[in-house]
Amino acid sequence: MSAQTGEQTGGATKLTATLAAARAEGRAALVGYLPAGFPTVDGGIAAVKALLEGGCDAVEIGLPHSDPVLDGATIQTADDIALRAGVRTKDVLRTVREVASAFPQAPVLVMTYWNPVDRYGVDRFAADLAEAGGAGVILPDLPVEEAGPWLAAAERLGLDTVFVVAPSSRDERLRLVTAAGTGFVYAAAVMGVTGTREQVGDLAEDLVKRTRAVTDLPVCVGIGVSNEKQAAEVAGFADGVIVGSAFVKRILESGDDLESGLAGIRETAAALARGVRAGG
Amino acid sequence: MSSNIPDSRGYFGAFGGRFIPEALVAAVEQVADEFDKAQADPDFKAELDRLLRDYTGRPSPLTDVPRFSAEAGGARILLKREDLNHTGSHKINNVLGQALLTRRMGKTRLIAETGAGQHGVATATAAALFGMDCTIYMGEVDTERQALNVARMRMLGAEVVPVRTGSRTLKDAINEAFRDWVANVDSTHYLFGTAAGPHPFPRLVREFHRVIGQEARAQMLERVGRLPDAAVACVGGGSNAIGLFYDFIPDKSVRLIGVEPAGEGLDTVRHGATLTKGDPGVLHGMRTYVLQDEDGQTMESHSISAGLDYPGVGPEHAYLKDSGRAEYRSATDDEAMQALRLLSQTEGIIPAIESAHALAGALQLGRELGPEGLIVVNLSGRGDKDMHTAAEYFGLLDDAQGDAK
């Protein structure tokens, strides 16, 4: 189940190559997250592009969901705005397509709860995502035990399968989860839902250490990172830093003024990009 | 017959499983391990039996309701009186079992979701009894329609958190409780209130409610000398129904009939009839029938009963439906309320609106079966908590009470 086999689309290798390039520069990679359709489908496409313009190395595009159990209030608010405006799974795929074609070097991942993929059809979703230029998927509520059909479809289409590990994951389970994944391992820095925090805490460093002991995959840290200082701190021990809620906040704060929100995203991304370079 | 389900991964046929964030996997595995150990431990069973007898008041009686039955084509209807349990519903059976598990796991805090408040009240009660901290998540809409139960939970020492996200009902309270659990899993047990959610909860909650069907079966044989033609219960998440059904599953002659909330009608979007109108999908950690749109987004359910207002259902019911062993029907808000008034005025028993759905189903079934029919209905809860809704529905609070419709 190697990510290196993704010759069909080039998608899987893109993520691996991006993380390797950052490592070669002696720094952590910066991965930015925004939900599709927020504040509108076109506004959301511009916002994800702004992540990359500002200095993110890779992006995760969220599929807004009615029941986002692992997300905090900020991302749920964004999801609600997108859903109320009528965002559909096909709009998420369009967002992937437009971002991937505008930034051909940047890996574009989708982060989604399982039911929308299940409902769309596992094989159909994998095929449409690969065709849109997507690099892979993160499925926060799909444990490896339930992931068989998804892993098969993703491997067939050269999509990366990023799994999440948590501070509560025992070593034996870290082994199981990382063996099933490709691209990178998503280390949830804290026990809790997404959202910005004052401190990332010690759990993250310990988790990265334990994860590295069982896999050669890069380990990226998410949940709770929101500013340059935290990014530098995490970059000191991880291969990548994942930021979501801090970007969503910039758009929420700018209200109807999308241009100001986009400027805010670029500014935040630039600060975080400095952080990952300072910390490496 | 079905005693081997779920399988080791928590599957009832195609339904069940475990779809949860990695952060919760260790906690859910701990619950499953501790439950298995407890099931094999005679001390655990003895302590639970003692609590069920001395604290809850079990066994609950089986009550003949001849005047009510007369309205059901003459079929004989008997009620399994879970409303007479301490805290007023079947919920206490499961709560005491899980509270004992919590203590065995060394955790000191209980969290729970609640719709109508029955499960919240039961959980707050157990927390008081066991000296544990307690937080109850409740959709804001439900805190308004169930204000009395909110006060009861607070009186028992629990913190009640109104959930303002999504549809502000039970489904969103579950989401919020999951979030709390992710953040506080070291100290906290999520005392899941229905036979749903990730493995092992559907099995665990069923086992703690099995006592309903075990008692009902023995009481029918003793009282009537034969098994009923049908066992009828309301289905939201499905805990009281699976509790009643489970020990009748091998008795092929007994029809198992679940009654879902049809709300304002199955031809509208304002209902909660998940098994009747939903499709297989994943919600709240399980694969089951879900009311969802074509993109897999959960649709809002509706029922006049906060306790049935849920767009999912326990996976064992999904299995029983697909295998044909159980039948699922529905009753509208109006049918349930008419049944509620009928039982109140013919037998002097005011049922919960949830249970009134089962009564509406029994009235319909009784007319189909005729005078020879024998039906046991799970009266899962008492109606005190619903008096505000019922008074509003029937116009009972006006000064001119005679104007009640």
Interface residues (C-beta under 8 A of the other chain):
Chain A: H65 S66 D67 P68 V69 L70 G72 A73 Q76 D80 L83 R88 T89 Y113 W114 N115 P116 V117 D118 R119 Y120 P140 D141 L142 P143 E145 E146 F163 V164 V165 A166 P167 S168 S169 R170 R173 V177 A188 M191 G192 V193
Chain B: R9 G17 R18 F19 I20 P21 E22 A23 L24 V25 A26 A27 T165 G166 K171 N175 F178 R179 V182 A183 N184 V185 D186 G281 V282 L283 H284 G285 V290 Q292 E294 D295 G296 Q297 T298
